[in-house]
Structures are given as C-alpha cells and as structure tokens.
Amino acid sequence: MFETVVIGLLVLWALGVLTSFYMGGLIHVLLFLAIALVVFRQRQGRRL
C-alpha cells in the first residue's frame, strides 16, 4: 500500500515537472477553473 502511494506521488511529480516546462501556465489555469467550479457548485447546493 505504501509503495503504491509513493509510486503514484512520484508519477504525479514527474508529470508536474514536465507540464511546467512544456505547457507553461496552462496547468495553473486548469487548476483555477477546477477550484472555481467546485466553489460554484457548493454555492448552488449541489454535491460533488
């Protein structure tokens, strides 16, 4: 179980490093949109 978590985090870290070089700010825009959508849905009273 612990090894799976560590491997998953390493893969996500590697993807983050690669996207920061190749996609620039796109990942930050997508993160902002995801957070804004969650807040919007919470204010409407919908469940995630």
C-alpha distance matrix in Angstrom:
0.0 3.8 5.5 5.2 6.5 8.8 10.1 10.7 12.6 14.5 15.6 16.8 18.5 20.2 21.4 22.7 24.6 26.1 27.2 28.8 30.9 31.8 31.9 33.1 33.1 32.1 28.5 29.9 32.3 29.6 27.6 30.8 31.6 28.3 28.8 32.4 31.6 29.3 32.1 34.7 33.0 32.4 36.1 37.1 35.2 32.9 29.3 26.6
3.8 0.0 3.8 5.4 5.2 6.3 8.7 9.9 10.7 12.4 14.4 15.5 16.5 18.4 20.1 21.1 22.6 24.5 25.8 27.0 29.1 30.4 30.7 31.5 31.6 31.0 27.4 28.6 31.3 29.0 26.7 29.9 31.2 28.0 28.3 32.0 31.6 29.3 31.9 34.7 33.4 32.7 36.3 37.6 35.9 33.8 30.4 27.5
5.5 3.8 0.0 3.8 5.4 5.1 6.1 8.5 9.9 10.5 12.2 14.2 15.2 16.4 18.3 19.8 21.0 22.6 24.2 25.7 27.4 28.6 29.2 30.4 30.9 30.2 26.7 28.4 31.1 28.8 26.9 30.3 31.5 28.6 29.2 32.9 32.5 30.6 33.3 36.0 34.8 34.5 38.0 39.3 37.8 35.5 32.1 29.1
5.2 5.4 3.8 0.0 3.8 5.5 5.2 6.0 8.5 9.9 10.6 12.2 14.1 15.3 16.5 18.2 20.0 21.2 22.4 24.2 26.2 26.9 27.2 28.6 29.0 27.9 24.4 26.3 28.7 26.1 24.4 27.9 28.8 25.7 26.6 30.3 29.6 27.7 30.7 33.2 31.8 31.7 35.3 36.4 34.9 32.5 29.1 25.9
6.5 5.2 5.4 3.8 0.0 3.8 5.5 5.1 6.1 8.6 9.9 10.5 12.1 14.2 15.4 16.3 18.3 20.0 21.0 22.4 24.7 25.7 25.8 26.7 26.8 25.9 22.3 23.7 26.3 23.9 21.8 25.2 26.3 23.3 23.8 27.5 27.2 25.2 27.9 30.6 29.4 29.1 32.6 34.0 32.6 30.4 27.1 23.9
8.8 6.3 5.1 5.5 3.8 0.0 3.8 5.4 5.2 6.2 8.7 9.9 10.4 12.3 14.3 15.2 16.5 18.4 19.9 21.0 23.0 24.5 24.9 25.8 26.2 25.8 22.3 23.7 26.6 24.6 22.6 26.0 27.5 24.8 25.3 29.0 29.0 27.3 29.8 32.6 31.8 31.5 34.9 36.5 35.3 33.2 30.1 26.9
10.1 8.7 6.1 5.2 5.5 3.8 0.0 3.8 5.5 5.1 6.2 8.6 9.8 10.6 12.4 14.2 15.4 16.6 18.3 20.0 21.6 22.6 23.3 24.6 25.4 24.7 21.4 23.4 26.1 23.9 22.4 26.0 27.2 24.6 25.7 29.3 29.1 27.7 30.5 33.1 32.2 32.4 35.8 37.0 36.1 33.7 30.6 27.2
10.7 9.9 8.5 6.0 5.1 5.4 3.8 0.0 3.8 5.4 5.2 6.2 8.6 9.9 10.6 12.3 14.3 15.5 16.5 18.3 20.4 21.1 21.3 22.6 23.0 22.0 18.5 20.5 23.0 20.6 19.1 22.7 23.7 21.0 22.2 25.8 25.4 24.0 27.0 29.4 28.5 28.7 32.2 33.3 32.4 30.0 27.0 23.5
12.6 10.7 9.9 8.5 6.1 5.2 5.5 3.8 0.0 3.8 5.4 5.1 6.0 8.6 9.8 10.4 12.2 14.2 15.2 16.3 18.7 20.0 20.1 20.9 21.1 20.6 17.1 18.6 21.5 19.5 17.6 21.1 22.6 20.1 20.8 24.5 24.7 23.3 25.8 28.5 28.0 28.1 31.3 32.9 32.1 30.0 27.2 23.8
14.5 12.4 10.5 9.9 8.6 6.2 5.1 5.4 3.8 0.0 3.8 5.5 5.0 6.1 8.6 9.7 10.5 12.3 14.2 15.3 17.0 18.4 19.3 20.2 21.1 20.8 17.6 19.5 22.5 20.8 19.3 22.9 24.5 22.4 23.3 26.9 27.2 26.2 28.7 31.3 31.0 31.3 34.4 36.0 35.4 33.3 30.6 27.1
15.6 14.4 12.2 10.6 9.9 8.7 6.2 5.2 5.4 3.8 0.0 3.8 5.4 5.1 6.2 8.6 9.9 10.6 12.2 14.2 15.7 16.5 17.2 18.7 19.8 18.9 15.9 18.3 21.0 18.9 18.0 21.8 22.9 20.9 22.4 25.8 25.7 25.1 27.9 30.1 29.7 30.4 33.5 34.8 34.4 32.0 29.4 25.8
16.8 15.5 14.2 12.2 10.5 9.9 8.6 6.2 5.1 5.5 3.8 0.0 3.8 5.4 5.1 6.1 8.7 9.9 10.4 12.1 14.5 15.3 15.2 16.4 16.9 16.1 12.7 14.9 17.6 15.6 14.4 18.1 19.3 17.3 18.7 22.1 22.2 21.6 24.3 26.6 26.4 27.0 30.0 31.4 31.2 29.0 26.6 22.9
18.5 16.5 15.2 14.1 12.1 10.4 9.8 8.6 6.0 5.0 5.4 3.8 0.0 3.8 5.4 5.0 6.3 8.7 9.9 10.6 12.8 14.4 14.9 15.4 16.2 16.2 13.1 14.8 18.0 16.7 15.3 18.7 20.6 19.0 19.9 23.3 24.0 23.4 25.7 28.3 28.5 28.9 31.7 33.4 33.4 31.4 29.1 25.6
20.2 18.4 16.4 15.3 14.2 12.3 10.6 9.9 8.6 6.1 5.1 5.4 3.8 0.0 3.8 5.4 5.1 6.2 8.6 9.9 11.1 12.4 13.7 14.8 16.4 16.2 13.7 16.0 19.0 17.8 17.1 20.6 22.2 20.9 22.3 25.5 26.0 25.9 28.3 30.5 30.8 31.6 34.3 35.8 35.9 33.8 31.6 27.9
21.4 20.1 18.3 16.5 15.4 14.3 12.4 10.6 9.8 8.6 6.2 5.1 5.4 3.8 0.0 3.8 5.4 5.1 6.0 8.4 10.1 10.5 11.0 12.7 14.0 13.2 10.6 13.5 16.0 14.5 14.4 17.9 19.1 18.0 19.8 22.8 23.1 23.3 25.9 27.8 28.0 29.1 31.8 33.1 33.4 31.2 29.2 25.5
22.7 21.1 19.8 18.2 16.3 15.2 14.2 12.3 10.4 9.7 8.6 6.1 5.0 5.4 3.8 0.0 3.8 5.5 5.2 6.1 8.8 10.0 10.0 10.6 11.4 11.4 8.5 10.7 13.7 12.8 12.1 15.4 17.2 16.4 17.7 20.6 21.5 21.7 23.9 26.0 26.6 27.5 30.0 31.6 32.1 30.2 28.4 24.8
24.6 22.6 21.0 20.0 18.3 16.5 15.4 14.3 12.2 10.5 9.9 8.7 6.3 5.1 5.4 3.8 0.0 3.8 5.6 5.3 6.6 8.9 10.1 10.3 12.2 12.9 10.9 12.8 15.9 15.7 15.2 18.2 20.2 19.8 21.0 23.8 24.9 25.2 27.2 29.3 30.2 31.1 33.4 35.1 35.7 33.9 32.2 28.6
26.1 24.5 22.6 21.2 20.0 18.4 16.6 15.5 14.2 12.3 10.6 9.9 8.7 6.2 5.1 5.5 3.8 0.0 3.8 5.5 5.4 6.3 8.1 9.6 12.1 12.1 10.8 13.5 16.0 15.6 16.0 19.1 20.5 20.3 22.1 24.6 25.4 26.1 28.3 30.0 30.8 32.1 34.4 35.8 36.6 34.5 32.9 29.2
27.2 25.8 24.2 22.4 21.0 19.9 18.3 16.5 15.2 14.2 12.2 10.4 9.9 8.6 6.0 5.2 5.6 3.8 0.0 3.8 5.3 5.1 5.1 6.8 8.8 8.4 7.2 10.2 12.4 12.0 12.8 15.7 16.9 17.1 19.0 21.2 22.0 23.1 25.2 26.7 27.7 29.2 31.3 32.6 33.6 31.6 30.3 26.7
28.8 27.0 25.7 24.2 22.4 21.0 20.0 18.3 16.3 15.3 14.2 12.1 10.6 9.9 8.4 6.1 5.3 5.5 3.8 0.0 3.8 5.8 5.8 5.1 7.2 8.4 7.5 9.3 12.0 12.6 12.9 15.3 17.3 17.8 19.1 21.2 22.7 23.6 25.3 27.0 28.4 29.6 31.4 33.1 34.3 32.6 31.5 28.0
30.9 29.1 27.4 26.2 24.7 23.0 21.6 20.4 18.7 17.0 15.7 14.5 12.8 11.1 10.1 8.8 6.6 5.4 5.3 3.8 0.0 3.8 6.1 6.0 9.3 10.6 10.7 12.6 14.9 15.7 16.5 18.7 20.4 21.2 22.7 24.6 26.0 27.2 28.9 30.4 31.8 33.2 35.0 36.6 37.8 36.1 35.0 31.5
31.8 30.4 28.6 26.9 25.7 24.5 22.6 21.1 20.0 18.4 16.5 15.3 14.4 12.4 10.5 10.0 8.9 6.3 5.1 5.8 3.8 0.0 3.8 5.8 9.3 9.4 10.2 12.8 14.3 14.7 16.3 18.6 19.6 20.5 22.6 24.2 25.2 26.8 28.7 29.8 31.1 32.9 34.6 35.9 37.2 35.3 34.3 30.8
31.9 30.7 29.2 27.2 25.8 24.9 23.3 21.3 20.1 19.3 17.2 15.2 14.9 13.7 11.0 10.0 10.1 8.1 5.1 5.8 6.1 3.8 0.0 3.8 6.3 5.6 7.1 9.7 10.6 11.2 13.2 15.2 16.0 17.2 19.3 20.7 21.7 23.5 25.3 26.3 27.7 29.6 31.2 32.4 33.9 32.1 31.3 27.9
33.1 31.5 30.4 28.6 26.7 25.8 24.6 22.6 20.9 20.2 18.7 16.4 15.4 14.8 12.7 10.6 10.3 9.6 6.8 5.1 6.0 5.8 3.8 0.0 3.8 5.6 7.2 8.4 9.8 11.5 12.8 14.2 15.8 17.4 18.8 20.1 21.7 23.4 24.8 25.9 27.8 29.3 30.7 32.2 33.9 32.4 31.8 28.6
33.1 31.6 30.9 29.0 26.8 26.2 25.4 23.0 21.1 21.1 19.8 16.9 16.2 16.4 14.0 11.4 12.2 12.1 8.8 7.2 9.3 9.3 6.3 3.8 0.0 3.8 5.5 5.2 6.4 8.8 10.0 10.7 12.5 14.4 15.6 16.6 18.5 20.3 21.3 22.5 24.5 26.0 27.2 28.9 30.6 29.4 29.0 26.0
32.1 31.0 30.2 27.9 25.9 25.8 24.7 22.0 20.6 20.8 18.9 16.1 16.2 16.2 13.2 11.4 12.9 12.1 8.4 8.4 10.6 9.4 5.6 5.6 3.8 0.0 3.8 5.4 5.1 6.3 8.6 9.9 10.6 12.4 14.4 15.3 16.5 18.6 20.1 20.9 22.6 24.5 25.8 27.1 28.8 27.2 26.9 23.7
28.5 27.4 26.7 24.4 22.3 22.3 21.4 18.5 17.1 17.6 15.9 12.7 13.1 13.7 10.6 8.5 10.9 10.8 7.2 7.5 10.7 10.2 7.1 7.2 5.5 3.8 0.0 3.8 5.4 5.1 6.1 8.6 9.9 10.5 12.4 14.2 15.3 16.7 18.5 19.8 21.2 22.7 24.5 25.9 27.2 25.5 24.7 21.4
29.9 28.6 28.4 26.3 23.7 23.7 23.4 20.5 18.6 19.5 18.3 14.9 14.8 16.0 13.5 10.7 12.8 13.5 10.2 9.3 12.6 12.8 9.7 8.4 5.2 5.4 3.8 0.0 3.8 5.4 5.0 6.1 8.6 9.8 10.6 12.2 14.2 15.5 16.6 18.1 20.0 21.2 22.6 24.4 25.9 24.7 24.2 21.2
32.3 31.3 31.1 28.7 26.3 26.6 26.1 23.0 21.5 22.5 21.0 17.6 18.0 19.0 16.0 13.7 15.9 16.0 12.4 12.0 14.9 14.3 10.6 9.8 6.4 5.1 5.4 3.8 0.0 3.8 5.4 5.1 6.2 8.6 10.0 10.5 12.2 14.4 15.4 16.2 18.3 20.0 21.1 22.6 24.5 23.2 23.2 20.4
29.6 29.0 28.8 26.1 23.9 24.6 23.9 20.6 19.5 20.8 18.9 15.6 16.7 17.8 14.5 12.8 15.7 15.6 12.0 12.6 15.7 14.7 11.2 11.5 8.8 6.3 5.1 5.4 3.8 0.0 3.8 5.4 5.1 6.2 8.7 9.8 10.5 12.4 14.3 15.1 16.5 18.4 20.0 21.2 22.7 21.0 20.6 17.5
27.6 26.7 26.9 24.4 21.8 22.6 22.4 19.1 17.6 19.3 18.0 14.4 15.3 17.1 14.4 12.1 15.2 16.0 12.8 12.9 16.5 16.3 13.2 12.8 10.0 8.6 6.1 5.0 5.4 3.8 0.0 3.8 5.4 5.1 6.3 8.6 9.9 10.8 12.5 14.2 15.5 16.7 18.6 20.2 21.4 20.0 19.2 16.2
30.8 29.9 30.3 27.9 25.2 26.0 26.0 22.7 21.1 22.9 21.8 18.1 18.7 20.6 17.9 15.4 18.2 19.1 15.7 15.3 18.7 18.6 15.2 14.2 10.7 9.9 8.6 6.1 5.1 5.4 3.8 0.0 3.8 5.5 5.2 6.1 8.6 10.0 10.6 12.1 14.2 15.4 16.5 18.5 20.1 19.3 19.2 16.6
31.6 31.2 31.5 28.8 26.3 27.5 27.2 23.7 22.6 24.5 22.9 19.3 20.6 22.2 19.1 17.2 20.2 20.5 16.9 17.3 20.4 19.6 16.0 15.8 12.5 10.6 9.9 8.6 6.2 5.1 5.4 3.8 0.0 3.8 5.5 5.0 6.1 8.6 9.9 10.3 12.1 14.2 15.3 16.5 18.4 17.1 17.4 14.9
28.3 28.0 28.6 25.7 23.3 24.8 24.6 21.0 20.1 22.4 20.9 17.3 19.0 20.9 18.0 16.4 19.8 20.3 17.1 17.8 21.2 20.5 17.2 17.4 14.4 12.4 10.5 9.8 8.6 6.2 5.1 5.5 3.8 0.0 3.8 5.5 5.1 6.3 8.8 9.9 10.7 12.4 14.4 15.5 16.7 15.1 14.6 11.7
28.8 28.3 29.2 26.6 23.8 25.3 25.7 22.2 20.8 23.3 22.4 18.7 19.9 22.3 19.8 17.7 21.0 22.1 19.0 19.1 22.7 22.6 19.3 18.8 15.6 14.4 12.4 10.6 10.0 8.7 6.3 5.2 5.5 3.8 0.0 3.8 5.4 5.2 6.3 8.6 10.0 10.7 12.4 14.4 15.5 14.6 14.2 11.9
32.4 32.0 32.9 30.3 27.5 29.0 29.3 25.8 24.5 26.9 25.8 22.1 23.3 25.5 22.8 20.6 23.8 24.6 21.2 21.2 24.6 24.2 20.7 20.1 16.6 15.3 14.2 12.2 10.5 9.8 8.6 6.1 5.0 5.5 3.8 0.0 3.8 5.5 5.2 6.0 8.6 9.9 10.6 12.4 14.3 13.9 14.5 12.8
31.6 31.6 32.5 29.6 27.2 29.0 29.1 25.4 24.7 27.2 25.7 22.2 24.0 26.0 23.1 21.5 24.9 25.4 22.0 22.7 26.0 25.2 21.7 21.7 18.5 16.5 15.3 14.2 12.2 10.5 9.9 8.6 6.1 5.1 5.4 3.8 0.0 3.8 5.5 5.0 6.1 8.5 9.9 10.7 12.4 11.1 11.8 10.0
29.3 29.3 30.6 27.7 25.2 27.3 27.7 24.0 23.3 26.2 25.1 21.6 23.4 25.9 23.3 21.7 25.2 26.1 23.1 23.6 27.2 26.8 23.5 23.4 20.3 18.6 16.7 15.5 14.4 12.4 10.8 10.0 8.6 6.3 5.2 5.5 3.8 0.0 3.8 5.5 5.2 6.1 8.7 10.0 10.6 9.5 9.3 7.5
32.1 31.9 33.3 30.7 27.9 29.8 30.5 27.0 25.8 28.7 27.9 24.3 25.7 28.3 25.9 23.9 27.2 28.3 25.2 25.3 28.9 28.7 25.3 24.8 21.3 20.1 18.5 16.6 15.4 14.3 12.5 10.6 9.9 8.8 6.3 5.2 5.5 3.8 0.0 3.8 5.5 5.1 6.2 8.7 9.9 10.2 10.9 10.2
34.7 34.7 36.0 33.2 30.6 32.6 33.1 29.4 28.5 31.3 30.1 26.6 28.3 30.5 27.8 26.0 29.3 30.0 26.7 27.0 30.4 29.8 26.3 25.9 22.5 20.9 19.8 18.1 16.2 15.1 14.2 12.1 10.3 9.9 8.6 6.0 5.0 5.5 3.8 0.0 3.8 5.5 5.2 6.4 8.8 9.0 10.9 10.7
33.0 33.4 34.8 31.8 29.4 31.8 32.2 28.5 28.0 31.0 29.7 26.4 28.5 30.8 28.0 26.6 30.2 30.8 27.7 28.4 31.8 31.1 27.7 27.8 24.5 22.6 21.2 20.0 18.3 16.5 15.5 14.2 12.1 10.7 10.0 8.6 6.1 5.2 5.5 3.8 0.0 3.8 5.4 5.1 6.4 5.4 7.2 7.5
32.4 32.7 34.5 31.7 29.1 31.5 32.4 28.7 28.1 31.3 30.4 27.0 28.9 31.6 29.1 27.5 31.1 32.1 29.2 29.6 33.2 32.9 29.6 29.3 26.0 24.5 22.7 21.2 20.0 18.4 16.7 15.4 14.2 12.4 10.7 9.9 8.5 6.1 5.1 5.5 3.8 0.0 3.8 5.4 5.0 5.8 6.9 7.9
36.1 36.3 38.0 35.3 32.6 34.9 35.8 32.2 31.3 34.4 33.5 30.0 31.7 34.3 31.8 30.0 33.4 34.4 31.3 31.4 35.0 34.6 31.2 30.7 27.2 25.8 24.5 22.6 21.1 20.0 18.6 16.5 15.3 14.4 12.4 10.6 9.9 8.7 6.2 5.2 5.4 3.8 0.0 3.8 5.4 7.7 10.0 11.5
37.1 37.6 39.3 36.4 34.0 36.5 37.0 33.3 32.9 36.0 34.8 31.4 33.4 35.8 33.1 31.6 35.1 35.8 32.6 33.1 36.6 35.9 32.4 32.2 28.9 27.1 25.9 24.4 22.6 21.2 20.2 18.5 16.5 15.5 14.4 12.4 10.7 10.0 8.7 6.4 5.1 5.4 3.8 0.0 3.8 5.6 9.0 11.1
35.2 35.9 37.8 34.9 32.6 35.3 36.1 32.4 32.1 35.4 34.4 31.2 33.4 35.9 33.4 32.1 35.7 36.6 33.6 34.3 37.8 37.2 33.9 33.9 30.6 28.8 27.2 25.9 24.5 22.7 21.4 20.1 18.4 16.7 15.5 14.3 12.4 10.6 9.9 8.8 6.4 5.0 5.4 3.8 0.0 3.8 6.6 9.6
32.9 33.8 35.5 32.5 30.4 33.2 33.7 30.0 30.0 33.3 32.0 29.0 31.4 33.8 31.2 30.2 33.9 34.5 31.6 32.6 36.1 35.3 32.1 32.4 29.4 27.2 25.5 24.7 23.2 21.0 20.0 19.3 17.1 15.1 14.6 13.9 11.1 9.5 10.2 9.0 5.4 5.8 7.7 5.6 3.8 0.0 3.8 6.6
29.3 30.4 32.1 29.1 27.1 30.1 30.6 27.0 27.2 30.6 29.4 26.6 29.1 31.6 29.2 28.4 32.2 32.9 30.3 31.5 35.0 34.3 31.3 31.8 29.0 26.9 24.7 24.2 23.2 20.6 19.2 19.2 17.4 14.6 14.2 14.5 11.8 9.3 10.9 10.9 7.2 6.9 10.0 9.0 6.6 3.8 0.0 3.8
26.6 27.5 29.1 25.9 23.9 26.9 27.2 23.5 23.8 27.1 25.8 22.9 25.6 27.9 25.5 24.8 28.6 29.2 26.7 28.0 31.5 30.8 27.9 28.6 26.0 23.7 21.4 21.2 20.4 17.5 16.2 16.6 14.9 11.7 11.9 12.8 10.0 7.5 10.2 10.7 7.5 7.9 11.5 11.1 9.6 6.6 3.8 0.0
